Amino acid sequence: MRVRWWRAVVVCACALVLRSDALPPAALGDVVVNAANSLNSMKVTGAWRRLSSTVSESVGLKHALRRLQAVPARAARLVHALVDRMRVGGGPIVNTRLGALRGRRLVTRTVSQTPYYSFKGIRYAQSPRGRLRFKPPAPLEPWSGVRDALEEGAVCPHRFMLFDTYKGDEDCLFLNVYTSALPDKLTGYNPKLAVMVWIHGGAFAVGSGNAFLYGPDHLVGAGVVLVTLNYRLGALGFLSLENEEVPGNMGLKDQVMALKWVRDNIEFFGGDPEKVTIFGESAGAVSVHLHMLSPASQGLFHRVIAQSGLALSPWALGKNPRDKAFELGRELGIETNSTAELLGYLRATPSELLVKAGARIAGAPGKTADLQSTVALPFLPVLEPEGPDAFLTTNPKESLPGADVPLLTGYNAQEGIILFRRLQRYPKLLSELEHEFRRVVPPELISSDEKLTNKVADHIKAFYFQQRPVDTRNINSLIDLFTDVMFLRPVLQTIRLQAATNRTSPTYLYRFAFDGALGLFKRMLGISHPGACHGDEMGYLFYFSRLNYRLDDESTELAVSRKMVQMWTNFAKTGNPTPPMNYESILDFKWLPVNGTEHMNYLNINGNFTLLTDPEAKRVRFWDWLYDNYANKSMQV
């Protein structure tokens, strides 16, 4: 007898509605997935067409129902959405200062299967379209009724890293909240959980806060409220005309607006607005450090975690942003010397064209021989003119230490493997470096005296390459060089400068050197070179299902993940990654803060967790010598 698969849909939906309180979440998930797999093999009948034509909730729901038969994974998600819509009052409802939101009850995809609540696609600012393009984010107006917070919002326009395709929509200022406990008005219970606000990386040009990469399972299971967010990227987020009309840093101002939303609303999700940790990686790490230095962000957070990036990184701030804006215009066919005319054209240009033109600028070879062009970063944070909405007006080096809050920061042992991505797109890079090695010289060591700059470049090449060429046979030397210049040196320089101030809060330093199966960046891009690459540590903090499902519960990877999650969330809760515990902890070591600059404590994470001093000591001594002998000369010339 042929099974009419439309009946399976109805039966599945009804079972979920009526039995959701009786079945454990894992079983519910199995029901949905199994039903979806069955749908894929069933035949479309007249009954299905009649069913889909009678659904009157929305055109979008009709379309969703028709697509159930096509893709099992998509079908499972749509069945969940259908059930949420059919169930009267289904899902937890939270009343924020602006209006009510409906979320979902879920369970973590970890062994512990911790129940939690998910609220996705929450607007925190108006859509930055039309007249609001290149403007600071505008606050939202209150709403009546209950808004669904069931699905992630659109991501901000960017070039999707995996497939080099355009992705996103300008209506993208959304955040997501994940919490294991909600307040109860009847009993007065409020869990007051520590809050962790994640600011994603991506060279200020790509990415989002969505769960595709940043699944909340590990962190929310450790008893914190996790917030992830989108902010404007590329030219839409960081174009600057160096004037009051477009001073730049729109993406950073988006982040400030999101942090204000957290301050005003997170208590309704079980979070403590007085215990907020901002954390990020790469461009996200630079962002959180800039928030430490910006008056616009003061009081919005209480601890900071900066992974592989700080405001003193040589790629953190843009140079000559007005010139970059006109270069973008020329790439779009806009030939003008008028700032007002350029802005008019850029405001009228579709976002997809802006993104694609920005990508072409980033990939263009040989225009300037400096570090930023080598790693292809055209639109970055900038120093702004003084003004009421300004985010950054003072050079970060002069603004240190900034907010006096606990800081946890570090780097990955082979950060420079990230160059493989640039080499994939531009194979001539190695030969260009061989013939123009001065482009690796940090900005502080570049002099108007070309001979002096070349001498610095010669010292660097001799130290890392001796007499060997810059080619694939010596790629490890280039990896070490870029690790040191782009990541390690800025971290140590920041810690040293902070030590010379009246800062009283502790700083914790780590070196991540574990090359395991959860190394996120390398696995995404198919890079097989050994070492802990830029971004690899994120796979141990966030749940990325494409990596996690293959691991045995006793694997070293999951052991490292559990300890890192415990330390990161301990820090969010107490300001100390290894605080004294009155219960048995998986952390059988003590992570000491940096207590001086002569010998720096750091935690080495390489499968084991070992407290050591003075990371990459020989390489650091070389750079200390180079700066001592040439930084002042470069400034004097």
N, C-alpha and C positions, 0 to 999 in steps of 0.2 A: 504494500500500500504506500503510495507516494505521500511523503510528509509535506504538508503545506507550510512553507517556512514563515508565512506571515503570522501563522498561529504561534510559532515559536517566539516571535518578537513579542506578541501580546502576553503570552504566558510568562516569558522572562521578565518583562516589565512589571506585570502584576505581582509576580513572586517577590521581586525586589521591593516593591512598595509595601506589600503586606507582611513580608517576613524580615524586613531589614533589621528589626530590633531583636529577632530570634537567631539569626545567622551571624557568626563572626565575620568581620570584614574580609578576611582572606577567602572565606567560602563564597561570599558575595562576588568577589572578584573572579573566582573560578567559574561561577555560574555565567557571568557576563561574557568572559572570554570564550568559554565553551559554546555558548549560544552564538557568539559572533563567528566562530570557526564553522559552525553548522550552516549559518546563513550564507557563507561564501559558496557552498556547493548546491544551494537550492535554486530552483527555477522561478523566474518571475512569472506570476499568474495574474489573471484578471482580478483576483481577490486583492493582491498586493496593490494593483493600480487603483482599485476602489478605496482601499485603506488610505493610501497616500493622498488621494484626492479629497478625502473627507477630513483630513487633519487641517484645522482652521487656525491654529495658534499663530503661525507665521509662515511666510514663504520660505524663510531659512530652515524651519523645521521640516517642511515638506522635502526640501532639497536634502536635508540630513538623512531623512528616512530612506530616500531613494538610493543613497550611497552606502547604506548598511551592507548591501550584498557585495560591494566591491572590495573593500579592504578590511580584513578582520580586526586589525588593531584600531582602525578608525571606527569600525562598527562598535567595538566595546566602549569607546569613549562617548559615542553618540547615544548608545543605550543609557549610559549613566546620565547624560544630559536630559534625555527624554524622561527618565524616572524623576529627576529633580524637578522638572516642569510639571509632571503629573501629580506629584505628592503635594498635598495641601500643607503649606508651612514646612516643607521638608528642608533639612539642613539648619545649622546653627545661624542665628541672626544676632548681629552686633550693632548697637546704636552708637555711631560716632558723632562728633560735634556737628557734622554736616548732614548726616542722614544715616539710614539703616542699610546694612549690607548682609546678604545671605551667602554663607560659605558651604563647605563640605566637611563631613566627618570622614577621615581616612585613617590608614594604618601605615606605618613605615615599612619599607621594603627590606628591612634588616631582620636579623634573626630574632631580635627582641619583639618585633611587630608592635611597636608603641603606638597607641591611638593618638591622633592629633587632629587639629582643625586647620583647614586651608582656606584662605581668602585671596583670590587671584584677580588681577586686572583692576585694581583699585586706582581710580584717578586721584592724583595729588595736585594737579594743576590743569589749567585750561589747555586745549589743543593749541600748540604754537604754530598755527597755520596763518596764511594771509598776512594781515597787518602785524601779527605777533611773531612772524619769522624774524630771527636775529634779535628778538627782544627778550628781556628777562621773563621768567615764567609768571603767568598771571594766576592769582588765587581762584579757587573754585567758589561757586555759589551753593548754598544748601539746597537739598532736594527733599521731596516728600515721597512717601512710599518706601518700598524695599528694593534696592538694586541687587541684582545677582553679581556675586564675586566668585564665579565658578570656573571661569576660563581666563587664561593669561591675555592681557591686552596686546595690541600690535607692538612690535619692536620698532625702535627708531631707525630711520633709513640708513642703510649701510650696504657694503658689498660683502655678502656672505662668504666667510673665509673658506669653507670646505669646497664650494662649487664656483666661486668667483661670479656669483649672480647677485643682482639687486634684490634687496629684501627690506620690507618695512613700510611704515606709514608715518607721516608727520604727527598724526594724532597718537602719540606714543608715551606720554608721560604717565605711566602706570607703575604701581608697586604691588608686591605680593607679600602677604603675612602668613606665617606658619607658627602655630602655637600648640602646646600640649595641654593647656588648661585655660579655661575662660572664667571670668568672674561670675559669681552667682548673686543676683540681687536679693533673692529671698533669704539667704543665709548670711549675706555680707561678705562671703568669701572672695578674696582677690589674691591670686597666686603671686603677683608682683615678681615675675620672672625677669632675669637679666635679658637684655635685648641686644641682638647682634644685627647690624645693618650692613649688608654686603654691597660694595660698589665694584662692579665688574671691570676687568681690564679689556684690552683690545686696541692699544695705541691711540686711544681717544677717537677711533675711527670705526670700529666694528664691535659687535656683541650686544648682549642684553642681560637682564637679570633673570631670565626664564629658566625653568627647571630642566630644560634639555641638557644643560651643562651643570647647573647648580641645584641639583635635587636636595631638598631639605632634610632628608631622612636621618642622616647621622647627627646633625646638629640639633634638630628639634627633639630627637630622641635622648639628647643629653640634658634636656631641661632648660632650654633657652627659647625665647621668641626670635625667629629669624625673619628679617625683612630683606627682600631683594628688590631692585628697582632698575628702571630704564632712565637714561638721560640722553640728551641730544648729542650726536656724534659728528665727526668730520666738519665740513664747512658749516653745516646747520647748527653745530654746537660750539664751534671754536673759531669761526671766521672773525677777524677784527679789522676794522678800518682805522683804528687808533683815534677814534673821536667819540663824542658823547652819543651819537646815534647808534653806532655798533662798536662798543669798546671791547667785545669779546667775552669769553668765558661763560657763554650761555649754558653749556653743559654742566659746569660747576655750580652755577646758580640754580639749575634744576635740582642738583643734589641737595643744596641748602633748603630748597622748598620741600623736598621729600623729608629731610631731617626735621623740619618744623612740623610736618604732618605727623611724624613719629612722636615728637614731643607732645602734641596736642591730643593724639588719639590712641597711642599704643596701650594705655592703661585699660581701654575697653576690650583689648585682646589678651589681657592677662600679663602685660608687660609693665616694667617699672621705668617710667620716663626719667628717673634719676640714676639709672644704671644702663646707659646706652653705650655700646662699643661700636665704633665704625671700623670696618676692616675691608681690605681690598688687595688686589694683586696687580702688578705691573702698572698700567695707567690708573687702575683703581687704587693702588698703593700710593702713587703720586697724589691722587685726589685726596685721600684721607690725610696725608701729611700736609697738603695745602690747607685743608680745613683746620688743622692745628695752628696754622700761621695766619689765617684770615679772620679779621674781626667779625665778618658776616656770619661766621659759624660758631662763635663762642657761646658756650652754655648749652649747645645742642648735643653734646656727647661727653663721655667721661673716661673712656679708654680708647686706644688706637692700636690696630694691628696693620702693619704695612709689609706686605710680602713682595719682595723683588721690585722695589721702586721707592724713591723718596724725592722730595722737591729739589734736591741738589743733583739729581741724576742729569747727565748732559743732554738727555732727550726730553726732559720734563717741560721746558719752556720754549716757546717759539721765538724765532728771531725775525725781524722785519715782517710782521704779519700783514701790514698794508700791501707790501709788495706781493705777498702770497695771494691776497685777495684779487689784485689786478691780474696776476698770472692765471688764476682760476677763470677770470672773465675772458681773457684771451683764449684760453682753452675752449671756452664756450662760444667763441666768435664775437665777443664783445670788445670792440676796439674803442677805448675812450680813456681820457685822462681825468675825467670828472668823477669824484667820489659819489656824488648824488646820482649821477647817471648809472654808474656801475651798480649801486645799491638797488636802484629801480629795476634794472635787468635781473639781478640775482633774486630779488623778491618775486619776480614773475616767472622765473625758470622752474620747471617741474623738478621735484626733489630727486627723481631718478637721474636726471641729467646732471644735477649738481654732484651726486654721489659718483657717477661714472667719470666725470671730469676730474674730480678729486683723486680718484684711483689712478687716472692717467698721469697726473702730476706726480703722484707718489712713485709711480713706476718709471718715470722718465730718467734716463741715465745721464750722468756727467754734467749736470747743470751747476752744482756747487760741490766742492770737494770738502765736505765736513761730515761729522758723525750723523747728524740728523738725516742728511740725504742718503747716507750709506744704508741706514735702516728704514728709510722711506716713511717719514712722519711729517706731512705738510701742514696739518692744522692742529695746534697744541694750545694749552693754556698760555696766557700772555700777561704782561704787566699792563694795567689799565690806567687811564686818566683818573684823577681823583673825582669822586662823585658819590651821590647817596646810594646808588646800587652797586658800587664797585666791590669786587670780590678780592682782587689782588693788586695792590698799588706799589708794593715794596719788594725788592729782590729777596727771595727766600733766605739767602745767606744772611742778610741783614735783619731778618725777622725772627731768627732762631732765639730761644727754643720754642716760642709759641705757647700754646695751651700747656699748662703744667699738669699733665695727666700721664698715667702709666702707658708706656709704649713697648710693643713687642714687634720686632722687625728682624729681617734676615734676607738670605739669598740662597739660590740653588747652586750646587757645586759646578755644574756645567751649563750655566745660563746661556752661554754663547751658542749652544746648539740651535737656538732660535734662528741663527743666520741661515740655516738650511732652507727655511721657508723663502728667504730672500733669494737664495741661490737657485731655488727651483724656478722662480720667476725671471731671474736675471743672471744667467750662468756666467756672464762676463765679469761679475763682481770681483772674483779672485784675481784675474789678470789686471783689473783696474787698481786694486789695492797694491799689487806687486809694483806697478809703475807709478802709483801716486799714494804712497804709504802715509803721507802727512795727513790724510783725511781721518786717520784714527786718533790724531792728537786731540786731547780734551780742550775745550774752549779756554780754560784758564792758562794753558801752556802755549796758546797760539799768539804769535807776536807779529807786529807790523814789519819786523825785520825777518824777511823770508829765510835768510840763512840760519837764524836762530831757531825758527820753527822746524826747518829741515834737520837741524842738529838734534832737536828733541825727537823727531820721527826716527832718526838713525839710531838713537839710544834705545827706543822702544823696539825697533825691529831687531837690533842686535840681541836684546835680552830675550825676546820670545822666539826668534827664528834663527839666531846666530847667523850663519851664512847660507841658510836654506831659503828657497823661494816660497812665496805665498801661493800654495796650490793645494790640491786635494790630499797629497801625500803628507802634508804638514797641517792638516786641518785642526788637530788638537791644540796646536799652538795658537791658532786664531781663536778657537773656542775660549781658551784661557784668557787671551787678551781682551776679548769682548766681555767676558764675565767680569773681569777686573775693572775695566773702564766704565762700563755701563751700569754695573750693579754693586760690586764689592766696595770699590773706592768711595762712591757716594754714601754708602751706609756708614763706613768707618769715619768718614769726614764729618757726617752729621753727628755721630755720637761724640766725637772729639770736641766739636764746637759747642754742643750742648753741655759738655762737662765744664766748659769755661764760663758758664752762666750760673744763675742762681736757681736753676731747675732742681726740684727736690724729689720728683716722682721717679720710680725705677724704670730702667730700660732693659729689656731682655733681647738677647741676640741669638739667632740660630743659623745653622748651615744645613740645608737639606741636601743629602747626598744619596738617598735611597733610589735605586733604579729598579722599580718593580712594575708589576703588571697594571697598576693604577696610574702610572705616569700619563697624565691626561693629554698634554699637548702633543707629545711624540706619537701617541697612539692615534690621535685624531688625524694627524698629517702623514701617518705611515713612515715616520722616521725611525730607523733601526739603530742609529749610532748610539753606543753605550754612554751612559751618564744621566744625571738628573737635570733635565732641560728646564728652561724657563716655562713656568706654568705647571710643571709636573706635580707639584705638591697639592694642587687643588683636588686631584682625584682621590686624595686621602681625607679630605674634609667634606666634600660634597658627593652625593650619590649620582653617579653617571651610569645608568643601567646598562649601557653597551659594554662597559668594562666589568661591572660588579658581578653580573650573574654567573660568571664562570668560576668564581673563587671559592675555594674550600674554606669553611669556617675556621680552620686551624692554620690558614696560610699566614706567612709573614706579612703580606700586604695588609690583611685585615687587622693584624696585631699592631702594625704601625699606625693604621688609620684610627683605631680605637684610642691609642695613646695620644695622638695628635688632637683628635676631637676633644678628648678629656682636658688636655692642656689649654686649648683655645677657649673652651667654654669655662674652665676654671678662671682663666684670665678675665673673661667677660663678667663673671660673677664676683670676683674678689680683687682683681688687679694683679694677681699672682698665678702663674700657670701651674705651680706645684705647691699649693698652700697646705698647711697642716690639716690632716684629716682625722676625724674621730671614727672612721670606718676603714675597712680594708680597701685599698686603691690599687688599680692596675699600674699606677705610676710609682715605681720603686726607686726613684732617684729624686734629687733636688736640683731644680734649674735656678742657678744663682743669677742675679742681675749683674750688669756691667758695673763694676765698682771702681773703675779708674781707666785711664787711657794708656797707661804704660803696658799693662797686660790685660787684654779684654776677655772676659768670660764669654763663652758661647756654647750652646747645646748642639752637638753634632748628631744629626739624625741620619743614620745609614743602615737601618735595620735594627741597630742598637741605638740607645740614647745615652750619649756620653758627654759629660761636662769637660770642656777643654779650654785652652786659652790661645789667643793669637791665631785667627784663621789665615791660611795661605801666607804664612809669615815671610817667606823669601820674596814672594811677589809684592807683598805690602811694603817691605823694606825698600824694594826697587822704586816703587812709586813715591814713597816718602822722600827718597834721595832726589828723584826727579823734580818734585815740587819744591823741595828746599833749594835746589840749585837753579831752577828755571822759571818758577811761577812769578817771583818778584821781578826778574829780568824782563819777562814778557810784559808786565804792567808798566815798567819804566820806559820801555822803548816807544 
